[in-house]
Amino acid sequence: MVGAYLSSASKYFITTPIFYVNAAPHLGHLYSMLLCDFQKRWLDLKETPNYFTTGTDEHGLKVQIAAELNKTDPRLFCDNLSNKFKHLAQISDIQYDRFIRTTDADHLATVRQFWETVWKNGYIYKGKHSGWYSVSDETFYPESQVEQKDGKTVSVETGSEVIYESEENYFFKLSAFQSQLVSLYKSDPQFVIPNNYYLDLLKELEREPLQDLSISRPSSRLQWGISVPNDESQKIYVWFDALVNYLTSIGYPSSRYKEFWPGTHLIGKDISRFHCIYWPAFLMAAKVAPPEKVVVHGHWLMGGSKMSKSKGNVADPLVIGDYYGIDSLRLFLGANSILSNDCDFTERKLNDHRDLFIDKICNVVTRCISKSFDPARSVMSYSNEDMNLVWKSILERGWDGDLEKAKELNKSYDEIVDDTEQLFSKIDVLMSTFTTHKSIGEIFDLMLKVNQFVNATEPWNLKSNESLQDLSIFVALDVTRVCLILLQPFIPGLSNRLLDMIKVESSKRTATYAAFQQDSSYGQGAKFLKGSTPPLNKVPLRAGAYE
């Protein structure tokens, strides 16, 4: 059956999870948004059609209780918090195509349609349910998924307290899809990445029989939700409702959705069961293809500990982004993102990484376009030259008369150009698996070599030898141009500010131009004079920063 699902999507569809609005957004929410935004912008760089959604999950008992505690109408409560997530996305330069809310009118209609389709296909039935229920997770857990801890019964996966309850609900025949799910996983080892999460989920599917899933709650207990079609006494389970947002966003049930589906989901590890087991089964029941891929990431810790207000180690992305600059925060999170592990955040690490960017990238730009050099002449002289012939001549007569130095510099040049020519293809492979830390690392490694080349060629000492001075500046500037083009998905503001400084045309900032000697039109009027505003200034650690 799995083999029957063939991808017909003509556009790459990428989603964050939709964020639950029972509390304000934090660094983890930003992290999910950024990983998808990096991917979307990378696809834009390649001029690949794509569609990116994020949004808020607004139904359920937790929201209902939170609204009651705030003495607020649930809809107004959701409006307020949803706007905070939108604000975080806006401030953080998240370029989504749709911000979906589960209270949107089209979503309500889509959920009802999806439910009726699964019902008609025979995979929903009514029955009595007894089990371990978590209010905070809004789900029932089987006996195998709970444990005793500190005198309480808790979920093994989330640590949330559970209580034993019995009630009448609608059920989804999850048990009917065990073999299909195992086949899906075995037929595509890249269905869930990274591999450690894939192996854990496959092991669970092969070891534990799936229990049918309660997918409704009594309206007497839960009022803030979508009513089950033709049964006002029950509300649709919040996860059944929330997961359907991915189809709502692309126009399901109209055939238009197939232009985007199947899509790629980016999620935190704590909701992997919902997205990697329940959701594919729901889709199979509706005769819709499973997702193309589910990318799972770990959590951000603070100084090695889970963030907690009581510990005073909560990182507020708005405060931190405002002080250090949102691109600095974007770059740090991308450069330190290892999907298979939890990641560690401290402001000192962030500021150190910010300083490194200034030292190794910003300073190359400002040095190369300082009054000591003529970047326009450098680009004009070498952007269309046969560099093999240029270096053949230098090797014959020496670098400013030094034959040995010419050999050393030629070796460095060859390595830099080879790395530059391979840079886009290397990063493209890495980005296909959301491996942002290695992608950014490749760029920083190359820029380190550029800095070493500039220091070794000493263009400031070549005033009497314009051809060599221009060669030094051209190599540094052109490789930096390529690196800045490829940094745009990660730091759109800073990279474009630096590209503006070296006068690269807006139309020549795509992947097509991310190669050595691929643009001969930049450099005219590029100058950084004494008193000019630098692209980024170093700042001291923020007062009160958690180090």
Buried (B, 14 or more C-beta within 10 A) or exposed (E): EBEEBEEEBEBBBBBBBBBBBBEEBBBBBBBBBBBBBBBBBBBBBBEEEBBBBBBBBBBBBBBBBBBEEEEBEBEEBBBBBBEBBBEBBEBBBBBBBBBBBBBBEEBBEBBBBBBBBBBEEEBBEEEEBEBBBBBBBBBBBEEEBBEEEEEEBBBEBBBBBBEEEEBEBBBBBBEBBBEBBBBBBEEBEEBBBBEBBBEBBBEBBEEEEBBBBBBBBEBEEBEBBBBBBEEEEBBBBBBBBBBBBBBBBBBBBEEEBBBBBBBBBBBBBBBBBBBBBBBBBBBBBBEBBBBBBBBBBBBBBBBEEEBEEEEEBEBEBBEBBEBBBBBBBBBBBBBBBBBEBEBEBBBEBBBEBBBBBBBBBBBBBBBBBBEEBBBBBBBBBBBEEEBEEBBEEBBEEEBBEEEEBBBEBBEBBEEBBEBBBEBBEBBBEBBEBBBBBBBBBBBBEBBBBBBEBBEBBBBEEBEEBBBBBBBBBBBBBBBBBBBBBBBBBBBBBBBBBBBEBBBBEEEBBBBBBBBBBBBEBBBEEBBBEEEEEEBBEEEEBBEEBBE
